[in-house]
Amino acid sequence: MAKNQTIDKNAYHHGDLRAELLRAAETVLSENGIEAFSLRAVAKRAGVSHGAPAHHFNDVKGLLTALATIGYERFIETQNARQRNADTDPRAQLAASGLGYIDFALENPALFQLMFSSQKPDKSDSSLAAVADAAFEKLVDDVGNVHQSNPHENPAMMQDVMAAWAIVHGMADLMIAGRTGRALPFGNMDDSQRDATLSDLILRSIGE
């Protein structure tokens, strides 16, 4: 190696710098919120040069788009995990998927907001669009399994899809904000009582 040749230590600091930057980005998002999110803060958190995030993601929008994409992947897996532990009856599966939705939101409120409420990610990005569509189609399939029909072919049934989505997403938002206590004191319930109450609300969307 020539004497004047230098090595960017940050380039070799992590075995997978892109994954490390995404982990750092999620921490910064959680701590600082979307509006205060910056590439510089992510680089500092990851312990790398200020240019490293831009090298991998181009700009803030690129990084937040990638973060929202992996957020949807984890979101779907959280729903799947609930369903694996639930009864195989279609109604129980629909309720379990909704509980997984709420689980993810409560465990990852800043990421949840980025995915569903923020305009910062590039919604036209193919990877983000594909996984967001997969999350929606999962809901469509779960409702369709209850009715044993395809909601895409039945406008009335698609109303059930939207009703289920509205109930679950609305509950997630209200629980994150701590606004449910006057109507439903979840803080006074154990996990099984909370899940039973939420499942009952979810199934009301399909007339149960």
Secondary structure, 3 states (H helix, E strand, C coil): CCCCCCCCHHHHCCCCHHHHHHHHHHHHHHHHCCCCCCHHHHHHHHCCCCCHHHHHHCCHHHHHHHHHHHHHHHHHHHHHHHHHCCCCCHHHHHHHHHHHHHHHHHHCHHHHHHHHCCCCCCCCCHHHHHHHHHHHHHHHHHHHHHHCCCHHHCHHHHHHHHHHHHHHHHHHHHHHHCCCCCCCCHHHCCHHHHHHHHHHHHHHHHCC
